[in-house]
């Protein structure tokens, strides 16, 4: 009986080339079904045509065959393991592409690799588990049970060249198809109005479908990590390149930089939103607000570029930007400022790069006796700020607060007393309506309003300035969901962020600072084009009264000039 079963099992085994084609159809076509459906329904708009969509389909299939065939050359067990990972990651990616219409690119891959587990697990729900069970388990079972892999034997060793040569020919055919299609699509796109010529059409396709999107993102991540290490070795500080001086009247000032998370300016009441989501900030004295633009669409990428001079950022399109200079905080150090950082996130690479005198991440703050068994909210940062200011009572001190802000799951970002807009979004599986998502999101902004108002209140009797902006915006069921879409492809709401400036009365007593503040008010009435993260470096220094006699501050970006 066992011999009969083994014979039947051998009869149903697939040859490697058959398995490659079937697996490529499954990963390249089936898992991308929702994307292809949206592309076909968009025919006639966005310069889409049936021939282009069909070409994309063939290109995706050819690339998938090429990729899996290459992996198949690595040997029996390594190939099986790598293809298992390829299938699992592609199934997980397809869930977010299908349910949330996420564009998987470098930013998303970086977010997955660097975002702390606490935030990541909030985007995992029962829907993802069901999706994985339905679309991954059976293909994995079939792959391990029925795909024939030749055993190593003397006979197999002597005949090894023949099957490898056949595989190489097989790979070459599909690689040629993919390359020719990619070249044809880029050439065709060049003549179409409205298509971004900065990015080839084939590159757009690569970021639209599994597995090429996450494979490309992973490759870019590895490449950027190398580039980041290489550039950091040569990165120079503006404080060493330029001369900076601090006016004596500002030598005892406090600077508080609050970094928001996923907060888009379009949902701030004081910036024109129809809902009163910022009632406290709207009535706060000495507060000036801008509709700003972020320098990128994900936390890591924005933290890399938002505090440096704009000229120090070299844009590489879909790839990570190259940052060649140190941040504005290096100038503060050179000017003799002490600094502390407190975070509700765990972007330790960024915190270390600022070289603060002291910093605490969320886990350390939450472990404090006063915070144990409490919901981990941004309010924890208020105690840290007050303690930091008290310890540095003489001023000349900067505090950086990195909040959780409005990161999904939005409902987890605020306590129940801020659940003003109902019904809320309680799940993470895409079952919430757009109205529910916006209600929860607006409630998180309402909590941010109260959080910032309390911080400002604690600084009123100090000579202090506060700047608040978010790392990036957010899409809420608007063609793309969440954030981290590659910047050239990102919906505008992922780049729209609030930029707020506040100064205490004590800070504004000096005529020079009052003049700078008046200029800031004038700029808010008629904002310069592209105001936002690009202005942070020069405005943080300029609004504090720092000057440079050899070009260290660009008046074009200094909103207080």
C-alpha positions, 0 to 999 in steps of 0.5 A: 500500500505504501509503495502504491501511495509513493508511486501515485505521489511521484506521478503527481510531482511537477517538474521544476519548470512546470512549478515555476510557471504555475507559481509565477501565474499565482504570484504574478497574476492571481495575487495582483488580481485587484491591481489588474482589476483597478487598472482595467477599470481605469481604461480611458483615464490617466492615459491608460490603454488596454494594450498598456495594461496587457503589457503590464500583465505580461511584464509582471509574469515574465519578471516573476518567472525570471525571479523564481527561475533564478532562485531555483538555481540556488539548490534544493533546500535553499531554493525551497526556503527562498521561494517559500519566503517569496510566496509568504511576503507576496501574499502579505503584501497583496493583502495591503495592496488589495484591502488598503490600496497601498503602494509597496515601495522603498518607504513601506519596506523601510517602515516595516524594517524600522518601525517598532513592533508596538506600532506595526502590530496595530496594523495586523488583524484577523483579516490579514490572518484569514487572507494568509491562511486562504492564499498561502497555506495551500500553495505552500503545501503543494510546493513542498509536496509535489514539486520535484527536486532531483536528489544528489547522486553520482548520476545526477552530478554527471548530468548536472550541466544539461538541466542547468543549461536548460534553466539558463536558456529558460531564464534568458527567454523570460528575462529578454521578454521582460527587458524588451517590454520594459524598454517598450513601455518606457519609450511609449510613455515618453510620448504621452502627456501627463506621464511623469517622465522623471520615472519610467513607466516600467519603474511605475509597474515595478512598484505596482505589483508583487513581487517586484515592488517589495523586491525592489524596495528591499534592494533599495533598502540594502543599497540605501543602507550602504549609501547611508553608511558611506555618506555618513562617513563623509557627512559634514556639519554646517557648524564646521562649514559656517560661522554662527552666532547667538544674540546675547538676549536669546542665550537663556531661551528654551527651544521645544521641537515637537515632531508629530506623526501622520498628521495632515494639515487638511484635518486641522481646524485652525488651517481651514478644516470644517471640523473644530479639531483644534479648538485650543490651538485656534485660540492660543495667543502668539501661535502662527500656523502654516499649511506645510509640505513634508520632505517625504512620506514615511517616518524614516525618510522624513526624519533624514531630510526635515532638519537639514539644509534643503541644498544638502538633500539629493533627490533620487526619485523612487529611491531614498534621498541622499543627505550629505550634511548634519542636522540643525541640531549640530549647530545648536550644539556648537552654540552651546545648547544642551539638548534632551529628546523624549520619544513615544517611538523607537527611531533610535538611529535618528535619536543617536544622530542628533547626539543629545545629552540625554534621551529616552524612548517609549519603552523607558518612559513607559517603564517609569513607576508613574506610568506603569499600567497606564495607556501609552499616550503622548501625554507621557512626554509632558512630564518629561518636558517639564522635568527637562526644563526644570533641570535646565532652568538657566535655559540655552536648552532644546527639547525634542519630543517625538510623538505617536500622533495620528499613526494608525490605529487612530483610535489607539492614539487618544483616551476615551474622553476625546472620542468626540466624532462617532462612530469610530474605527475599531478594527484594522482589517479594512472593514471600517468605512471612510467616515469611521476612519476620518472620525477616529483620525479627527479624534486623534487630531483633537487629542494632539490639540490638547497635548500641544496646548498643555505643553504651551501652557507649561512654557508660558512663564519661560523665555521659550519658542515651540515649533510643531510639524508632522513627519508626513501626512496621511491618506485615508481611503483616497486612492492610497491608504496610510502613507509611505507611498514613494514620493513621486507617486504619493497622493498630495495628502501624504505630503501635507503637514501642519507647521506651527510656531509659538513664542511666549510673551517673555520671549517676545519682550525683546524688540529684535525677537518681536520683529522676527515674530511679526515677519513670521506673521506676515509670511503666514498671511502670504506663505512662500511656495513649498513652505514646510520641512524645507524651512525648518533648518533656517527658521529654527535658527533665524527665529531664535536670533541666530545669525551667520555672516558667511551664508550659514542661514538662507534668508529664502528659507528663514520665515522670520527674516 
